[in-house]
Amino acid sequence: MRLRCSSVFFVLSLCLVAEAWVSPAFSSTSRMSTKLHQTIKIAKYEGLGNDFILVDARTSTEPPLNPEESARLCNRNFSVGADGVIFALAPPEGKEDEFDFSMRIYNSDGSEPEMCGNGIRCLAAFLRDLGEGSESYRIHTLAGPIVPVLNDDGRITVDMGEPILSAAKVPTTLEPNAESDSVVEQTLEANGKTWKVSAVSMGNPHAIIFVNDLENDIDFEVDGPALESHPAFPAKTNVEFVQVMSENHLKMKVWERGAGPTLACGTGTCALVIAAIRAGKIPRPEGEGNTVRVTLPGGDLFIEWRESNNKVYMTGPADFSFNGIAALK
C-alpha cells in the first residue's frame, strides 16, 4: 500500500516498524526546526485506551513544552491526539537520592493534574523502553512519591500510596459524615438531580457515585461536567459512576477533570474501590494480593487496598503504540 504524506510535518515510526521505542536518536527532547515548524520527538503509549504522548526530558527538571503547546499536541483533528502529555524528568534538585525520575503531565485542555494512574504505568513502560534497566522506579509526582513495578507477565503494578479521606484534603466542602472527617454518600444537588457522593483523593480529587445501571441511570455527557465543576469541589474533580457487579467486581464510567470522558482512569479506579468498601457496597478482600476487578470502557484494572499498610496497589497494562516527530503548532 502506498502512503501519502501531508504537508504537516509528522512522522510516525509505526509506518516503518511496529516495535517499542529503541532508537538512540529519540533519546533527546531538543526541539528541531524545519522551514515551517518547530518539532519535538515523542512516543505514544496507552493504558486501556487512556492514551498519552510521552516526552523524554530526563536531563531537565522542567517540561520542555508549556500547557498550551501540550494541549495543541493533544488535539485529535489537528495534531497527534491524546488524553495528555507526560514528561519523563530528572528528580527535583537535592532529591536525587530519593527519586529516580519525576513525572509531570498536562491534560488535553492544558490543565495540570497532580498525578495519573494510567499515565504512570505508561511512563514506567516508556522508561523501560528507553533502556532504564530496573524492575521498579521511584517517581516524584505532584501527588507525592509513586513506585511502579514491572511484572514478568508484562503488566505493571503501581504502589499508589495511601488514600486521602479527609474532606478538607480531597478537597471538598461537602459536610463530613463518616470517620476521619470523610464524605461517604453525602447528598449533593447537581444538574437538577440529587446524588449520593463519596469523596476520595489519590493525590487528586474524585467524586464517586454508585448507580444501579450505568447505561440508564445517568446522562453521562451532561451529568459528568456538571459534577466536575460543582462548587463543592473547589479544585474541580474527577467523576466516577459505578455499578456493583459482584462482591469483587465493579464497573465504571469516568468523566476526568480536564479531559472529559476517557476509556480509563487509574487513580479513579483506586478511589472507587476505596469508596465501595467504605460505603459497604463490597467487602474488603482479605489477605495480601487479593484484588477487586474494575471494568472500565477500555478494559480491566485490578486494585488491592492492603490492610497491613493502608496502601493501594493498582495492576494493569501499558502498551507502546508508536514513536515519531511532531510539529509544534
Buried (B, 14 or more C-beta within 10 A) or exposed (E): EEEEEEEEBBBBBBEEEEEBBEEEEBEBBEEEEEEEBBBBBBBBBBBBBBBBBBBBBBEBBEBBBEBEBBBBBBEEEEBBBBBBBBBBBBBEEEBEEEBBBBBBBBBBBBBBBBBBBBBBBBBBBBBBBBEBEEEBBBBBBBBBEBBBBBEEEEBBBBBBBBBBBBBEBBBBBBEBBBEEEBBBBBEBEBBEEEBBBBBBBBBBBBBBBBBEEBEEBBEBEEBBBBBBEBEBBEEBBBBBBBBBEEEBBBBBBBBBBBBBBBBBBBBBBBBBBBBBBBBEBBEBBEEEEEBBBBBBBBBBBBBBBBEEEEBBBBBBBBBBBBBBBBBBE
